Amino acid sequence: MLHIIEDVNNSVNAFIWGVPSMVCIIGVGLLLTIRTKGLQFRKFGYVLKHTFGTIFDKKEAEEGALTPFQSVCTALAGTVGTGNIAGVAGAIALGGPGAVFWMWCSALLGMCTKFAEVTLAVHFRERNDKGDWVGGPMYYIKNGLGKKWQFLAVLYSILGILTVFGTGNATQVNTIVASIDSALFNFNVFNEDNVGNVNLGIGILIAVLVLLILLGGIKRIGNVTSKLVPFMAVFYIAMGLILVAVNYERVPEVFKSIFEGAFNPRSVTGGVVGSLFISMRRGVSRGIFSNEAGLGTGSIAHASSDVAHPIQQGMWGIFEVFADTIVICTLTALAILCSGININYGKAAGAELTISGFTTTFGGWISILLAVALCCFAFSTILGWGLYGSRCIEYLFGPKVVKPFIIVYALVAIIGATMDLGLLWSLADTFNGLMIIPNLIAVFLLSGTVIHLVKDYFRNPESQRLEMDK
C-alpha cells in the first residue's frame, strides 16, 4: 500500500513541481511585472528605503496586530529555512551552477508575485473573534472573489493544514536533530547508542518551546521571530561573506560558470547535466520552494501588520524575496562553488554539500556554528508554519479548534525527531506545491485590484506614510 502511495505521490509531485507549475508561476509573475510596469525594479530604491531603512524605527503596533517589521520577520521565519541551505545545494548538484541563474530569474519575477500576495492579504483581511487581524489567500479569495469562488479558499486551507505538519514541522525538526547529531559525532561527544535518547530529548524540548510560543498568540510569535530571524540571517550572511572573501580569487570563475552553465550546462558539468531545461527547472523550482512566491503562505503573516495602506506592507514582500533568494540563497551557492569542493553532478545532494563547502574553507570546527545556524533556520520555520496552519484551520472551523491544533502541531515535533520521514517529506512537498493552484488563480483574477491599489498609493505616498506614523 505504501509503495502505491509513494508511486502516485511521485507522479503528482513531478507534475506539480514540473513544467506546468513553473509556467504558471513565471507567467503570473511576468503578468504582474508588466501590469505594474516593473514595480520591483523601478521602485527598488524606494522599497529598500521604506522597508530595510525603517527596521530601527520605534513603533508599537495596535492591539491584535504586528509592526511591519515583526510581520516580515514572521513571514521570513516560515520562508528562510533549510531550503536556503539544502535546497540550493540540491539545485546545483542536479542542475549544475547554471541553476543559480534561473533561481535569480524566478526571484526577480517572484518579487512582484509576493508583492501582490501581501498587498491583497492586507487589503482583504478581517478581524477574528479575538480582535486579531487575519488574512491570506483564503481571505482574499473569500472577500475579493465572492461566494462562487469559496471552494478555492476551502481547498487552499485544507492543503495548508496537510502541509504544515510535514513541511513546516516534522522535517524541520528532523533537520535540527541531524545537524546536532552530526556536530556532536564530529567531536566524539556521544556514540550511536545514545542517539535515540538524545533525539527524543531534543524533540520534547522543541515541542515545549513551540507550544509556549504559539499559545502566546500573534504578539508572542512576532516578538520571538523579530529577534531570531535577524540574528540567524546576519550570522549566516556573515559566515558566507567571510568564506567568499577568503576564496575571492575563485569568484570571477564561479560567476562565469553560473552564466555559462545557465545556457550550456554540459560545458560546466562535463556533460553530466546536458539539458538547459533541467538546469532551468532545478533553479526555478528551488527558488520558488525557498521564497514561496506563488504559494501565498507568507501573506498570512503579513496580513497581521499594522499599516495604513496595503502597498506599504506589499513592499516588504519584495524585500522578503530579495533577502531570502538574492542574498541568502546566493551566498549558499557561492559558499559551495567558491570553496572548490568536488560536486558529483547528477546525484542528489543536500545540506551536507553546503557544510562541506564551509568545512573545506574553515575546518571542522565550523560545523558547530553551522549546526546553530541550521537549528535557527529550522526552528523559525516551525513557528512561521505554525501560524499558517492555525490560520487555515481557524478559517475552516473557527477559533475554538486553534488551541487543540497547536497542541497536536507541537507534539509532531517529537515524531520528527525520532522517525524516518522519507514519505512524509515527499507528501508534504506535493501538498505544498498544490497550494500554488488556488492561490495563483486568485492572484491572477485580482491583479486588477493590485494595480488600482498601486495607483492609489503612489498618487501621494508620503501622506500614506504620515498616516501610518500617527
C-alpha positions in Angstrom: 0.0 0.0 0.0 2.8 2.4 0.9 4.5 1.6 -2.3 1.4 2.6 -4.3 1.0 5.8 -2.3 4.7 6.6 -3.0 4.4 6.0 -6.7 1.2 8.1 -7.1 2.8 10.9 -5.0 5.9 10.9 -7.1 3.9 11.2 -10.3 1.8 14.1 -8.9 4.9 15.7 -7.4 6.8 15.6 -10.7 3.8 17.3 -12.4 3.2 19.9 -9.7 6.9 21.0 -9.5 7.5 20.5 -13.2 6.7 22.5 -16.3 3.0 23.4 -15.6 3.7 25.0 -12.2 6.8 26.8 -13.4 4.9 28.2 -16.4 2.1 29.3 -14.2 4.3 30.9 -11.5 6.6 32.6 -14.1 3.6 33.6 -16.2 1.7 35.3 -13.3 5.0 36.9 -12.1 5.6 38.2 -15.6 2.0 39.4 -16.0 2.2 41.3 -12.7 5.6 42.8 -13.6 4.2 44.1 -16.9 1.0 45.4 -15.4 2.9 47.2 -12.5 5.4 48.5 -15.1 8.3 46.6 -13.4 7.5 48.0 -9.9 10.0 45.7 -8.2 12.8 47.3 -10.4 11.8 50.9 -10.9 10.8 51.4 -7.2 13.5 49.1 -5.7 15.3 52.1 -4.1 12.1 53.3 -2.6 11.3 49.8 -1.4 14.6 49.5 0.4 14.2 52.9 2.0 10.8 52.2 3.4 11.5 48.6 4.5 15.1 47.9 5.4 15.6 51.6 6.1 12.9 51.6 8.8 13.8 48.5 10.8 15.1 50.5 13.7 12.1 52.8 13.9 10.4 52.7 17.3 6.8 51.9 16.7 4.2 49.9 18.7 1.5 48.1 16.8 -2.1 48.4 17.7 -3.8 45.6 19.7 -4.2 42.4 17.7 -1.6 43.5 15.1 2.2 43.4 14.5 4.6 46.1 13.4 5.5 45.8 9.7 9.0 44.5 10.7 7.5 41.9 13.0 5.2 40.8 10.2 8.1 40.4 7.7 10.2 38.5 10.3 7.3 36.1 11.0 6.9 35.6 7.2 10.7 35.2 6.8 10.6 32.7 9.7 8.5 30.4 7.5 10.3 31.2 4.3 14.0 31.3 5.3 14.6 27.7 6.3 16.6 24.6 5.4 15.7 25.1 1.7 18.1 28.0 1.7 20.9 25.6 2.7 19.9 22.2 1.5 17.6 23.3 -1.4 20.3 25.4 -3.1 22.8 22.6 -2.8 20.4 20.2 -4.4 19.7 22.6 -7.3 23.4 22.9 -8.0 24.1 19.2 -7.8 21.2 18.2 -10.1 21.1 21.3 -12.4 24.7 22.5 -12.4 25.9 26.0 -11.5 23.6 27.4 -14.1 20.6 26.6 -11.8 21.6 29.6 -9.7 21.0 31.9 -12.7 17.5 30.5 -13.1 16.9 30.8 -9.4 17.7 34.5 -9.7 15.3 34.9 -12.6 12.4 33.3 -10.7 13.2 35.5 -7.7 13.1 38.7 -9.8 9.6 37.9 -11.0 8.7 36.4 -7.6 9.3 39.8 -6.0 6.2 41.1 -7.9 4.2 38.0 -7.1 4.9 38.2 -3.4 4.2 41.9 -3.5 0.7 41.2 -5.0 0.0 38.4 -2.5 0.9 40.6 0.5 -1.0 43.6 -0.8 -4.1 41.5 -1.4 -3.8 39.9 2.0 -3.8 43.2 3.8 -6.5 44.7 1.6 -9.0 41.9 2.1 -8.1 40.9 5.7 -10.6 40.9 8.6 -10.7 40.8 12.4 -11.3 37.5 14.1 -13.2 36.9 17.4 -10.1 37.8 19.4 -9.7 41.1 17.6 -6.6 39.9 15.7 -6.1 40.8 12.0 -6.4 37.6 9.9 -5.8 37.3 6.2 -4.0 35.4 3.4 -5.1 33.6 0.2 -8.3 32.1 1.8 -9.4 35.6 2.8 -8.6 37.4 -0.4 -10.4 34.6 -2.3 -13.4 34.9 0.1 -13.6 38.7 0.3 -12.2 39.5 -3.2 -13.7 36.9 -5.5 -17.0 36.2 -3.7 -19.0 33.1 -2.8 -18.8 31.3 -6.2 -15.0 31.0 -5.6 -15.4 29.9 -2.0 -14.3 26.4 -2.8 -10.8 27.6 -3.7 -10.5 29.2 -0.2 -11.6 25.9 1.4 -9.2 23.9 -0.8 -6.3 26.2 0.0 -7.0 25.9 3.7 -7.2 22.1 3.6 -3.9 21.9 1.7 -2.3 24.3 4.1 -3.3 22.1 7.1 -2.0 18.9 5.4 1.3 20.7 4.6 2.2 22.2 7.9 2.8 19.0 9.8 5.4 17.8 7.2 7.0 20.8 5.5 6.6 23.1 8.5 7.3 20.8 11.4 8.5 17.2 11.3 11.0 17.6 8.5 12.4 20.8 10.1 12.8 19.1 13.5 14.5 16.2 11.7 17.0 18.6 10.2 17.6 20.1 13.7 18.4 16.7 15.3 20.5 15.6 12.3 22.7 18.8 12.4 23.1 18.5 16.2 23.9 14.7 15.9 26.5 15.4 13.2 28.2 18.1 15.2 28.3 16.0 18.3 29.6 13.0 16.4 32.4 15.1 14.9 33.6 16.0 18.4 33.0 12.5 19.8 30.6 13.8 22.4 28.5 10.6 22.2 28.2 7.4 20.2 25.4 5.8 18.2 24.0 4.0 21.3 22.9 7.4 22.8 21.4 8.9 19.6 17.8 7.7 20.2 17.6 9.2 23.7 19.3 12.4 22.7 17.0 12.9 19.8 13.9 12.2 21.9 15.0 14.8 24.4 15.6 17.3 21.6 12.1 16.6 20.2 10.5 17.1 23.6 12.3 20.4 24.2 11.3 21.7 20.8 7.7 20.7 21.3 7.6 22.5 24.6 9.1 25.7 23.2 6.8 25.7 20.1 3.8 25.1 22.3 4.7 28.0 24.7 5.4 30.4 21.8 2.4 29.6 19.6 -0.1 29.6 22.5 1.1 33.1 23.3 -0.6 34.3 20.2 0.4 36.6 17.3 2.2 39.1 19.6 4.5 36.5 21.1 5.2 34.9 17.7 6.1 38.3 16.4 8.3 39.2 19.3 10.3 35.9 19.0 10.7 35.9 15.3 11.7 39.6 15.2 14.7 38.7 17.4 15.5 35.2 16.0 15.3 36.0 12.3 17.7 39.0 12.2 20.2 37.1 14.3 20.2 33.9 12.1 20.2 35.9 8.9 23.1 38.2 9.9 25.0 35.3 11.3 24.7 33.1 8.2 25.3 36.1 5.8 28.5 37.0 7.8 29.8 33.4 7.5 29.1 33.3 3.8 30.7 36.7 3.1 33.9 35.6 5.0 34.1 32.4 3.0 33.7 34.3 -0.3 36.4 36.8 0.8 38.8 34.0 1.7 38.3 32.5 -1.7 38.0 35.8 -3.6 40.3 34.6 -6.4 37.7 32.0 -7.4 34.7 34.4 -7.6 35.1 35.5 -11.2 35.3 31.9 -12.4 32.3 31.0 -10.3 30.1 33.7 -11.8 31.4 32.6 -15.3 30.3 29.1 -14.6 26.9 30.3 -13.4 26.1 32.3 -16.5 27.7 29.8 -18.9 26.0 26.9 -17.2 22.6 28.5 -17.4 22.6 28.1 -21.2 25.2 25.4 -21.8 25.2 23.2 -18.6 27.1 20.4 -20.4 30.2 22.6 -20.7 30.4 23.2 -17.0 29.3 19.8 -15.6 31.4 17.7 -18.0 28.3 16.5 -19.8 26.6 15.1 -16.7 23.9 17.8 -16.8 23.4 18.2 -20.5 19.9 19.8 -20.7 19.2 23.6 -20.4 15.7 22.6 -19.3 17.0 20.5 -16.4 19.1 23.4 -15.2 16.2 25.8 -15.5 13.8 23.5 -13.8 16.0 22.9 -10.8 16.8 26.6 -10.4 13.3 27.8 -10.7 11.7 25.1 -8.5 14.3 25.5 -5.7 13.9 29.3 -5.9 10.1 29.0 -5.5 10.5 26.4 -2.8 12.7 28.8 -0.9 11.0 32.2 -1.2 7.4 30.8 -1.5 6.4 33.4 -4.1 3.3 31.9 -5.6 2.3 29.8 -2.6 0.7 32.6 -0.7 1.7 31.4 2.7 3.9 34.3 3.6 1.0 36.7 3.1 -0.8 35.1 6.1 1.8 36.6 8.4 1.9 40.0 6.6 -1.8 40.3 7.0 -1.3 41.0 10.7 0.7 44.1 10.1 -0.4 47.5 11.4 -0.2 49.6 8.3 -2.4 52.4 6.8 -2.2 51.2 3.2 -1.8 47.7 1.8 1.1 48.8 -0.6 3.2 49.7 2.4 3.3 46.0 3.5 3.4 44.8 -0.1 6.8 46.5 -0.3 8.0 44.2 2.5 7.0 41.3 0.2 9.5 42.5 -2.4 12.2 42.8 0.3 11.4 39.4 1.6 12.1 37.6 -1.7 15.2 39.7 -2.2 16.6 38.9 1.2 15.7 35.2 1.0 16.8 34.3 -2.5 19.0 37.0 -4.0 21.0 37.4 -0.7 20.9 34.2 1.4 20.5 31.6 -1.4 23.2 33.3 -3.5 25.6 33.2 -0.5 24.9 29.4 -0.1 25.6 28.9 -3.8 28.9 30.9 -3.6 29.9 29.0 -0.4 29.6 25.7 -2.4 31.1 26.9 -5.6 33.9 29.1 -4.3 35.2 26.5 -1.8 36.4 24.3 -4.6 34.9 21.1 -3.3 34.1 18.3 -5.7 30.5 18.2 -6.7 29.0 14.9 -8.0 26.7 16.5 -10.7 23.7 14.5 -11.4 23.4 13.0 -7.9 21.1 14.3 -5.2 22.7 16.4 -2.5 21.6 18.4 0.5 22.9 20.3 3.4 26.0 18.1 3.6 27.3 19.7 0.4 26.9 23.2 1.9 28.5 22.1 5.1 31.4 20.6 3.1 32.0 24.0 1.4 32.3 25.7 4.8 34.4 23.0 6.5 36.8 22.9 3.5 37.5 26.6 3.9 37.4 26.9 7.7 37.9 23.4 9.1 35.8 21.0 11.1 35.1 23.5 14.0 32.7 25.5 11.7 30.3 22.5 11.8 29.2 23.6 15.3 28.3 27.1 14.1 26.5 25.7 11.1 24.6 23.4 13.4 23.5 26.5 15.3 22.5 28.2 12.0 20.5 25.2 10.8 18.7 25.0 14.2 17.7 28.6 14.0 16.6 28.3 10.4 14.5 25.2 11.1 13.0 26.4 14.4 11.9 29.7 12.9 10.3 27.8 10.1 8.3 25.7 12.6 7.0 28.9 14.2 6.1 30.5 10.9 4.3 27.5 9.6 2.5 27.0 13.0 0.9 30.4 12.4 0.0 29.5 8.9 -1.6 26.2 10.0 -3.6 27.8 12.8 -5.0 30.5 10.4 -6.0 27.8 7.9 -7.8 25.7 10.5 -9.4 28.8 12.0 -10.8 29.7 8.6 -12.4 26.3 8.2 -13.6 25.5 11.7 -13.4 28.7 13.8 -11.2 29.9 16.7 -12.2 27.1 19.1 -10.1 24.5 17.3 -6.9 26.6 17.2 -5.6 25.6 20.6 -6.1 21.8 20.1 -4.4 22.2 16.7 -1.4 24.0 18.3 -1.0 21.2 20.8 -1.1 18.5 18.1 1.3 20.6 16.0 3.8 20.9 18.8 3.7 17.1 19.6 4.5 16.3 16.0 8.0 17.7 16.8 8.6 14.6 18.8 7.8 12.4 15.8 10.0 14.4 13.6 12.9 14.0 16.0 12.7 10.2 16.3 11.4 8.7 13.0 12.4 8.3 9.3 10.4 10.9 7.4 11.1 10.0 3.7 7.5 9.5 2.6 6.1 12.2 4.8 8.5 14.8 3.4 7.6 13.8 -0.2 3.8 14.0 0.6 4.2 17.4 2.3 6.2 18.7 -0.7 3.3 17.6 -3.0 0.6 19.3 -0.9 2.9 22.4 -0.7 3.0 22.6 -4.5 -0.7 22.0 -4.8 -1.3 25.2 -2.8 0.0 27.1 -5.8 -3.1 26.3 -7.9 -5.9 28.1 -5.9 -3.6 30.9 -4.9 -2.4 31.8 -8.4 -5.9 31.7 -9.7 -6.9 34.2 -7.1 -3.9 36.5 -7.7 -4.4 36.4 -11.4 -8.1 37.3 -11.1 -7.4 40.0 -8.5 -4.4 41.5 -10.4 -6.6 44.5 -11.4 -7.2 45.3 -7.7 -3.4 45.3 -7.1 -2.9 47.8 -10.0 -5.7 50.0 -8.5 -4.0 50.0 -5.1 -0.6 50.8 -6.6 -2.0 53.8 -8.4 -3.9 54.9 -5.3 -0.8 54.7 -3.1 1.7 56.4 -5.4 -0.6 59.4 -6.1 0.6 60.6 -2.7 2.8 58.1 -0.9 4.1 60.4 1.7 0.6 61.2 3.0 0.1 57.5 3.4 3.3 57.2 5.4 2.4 60.1 7.6 -1.0 58.4 8.4 0.9 55.2 9.3 3.3 57.0 11.7 0.4 58.6 13.7 
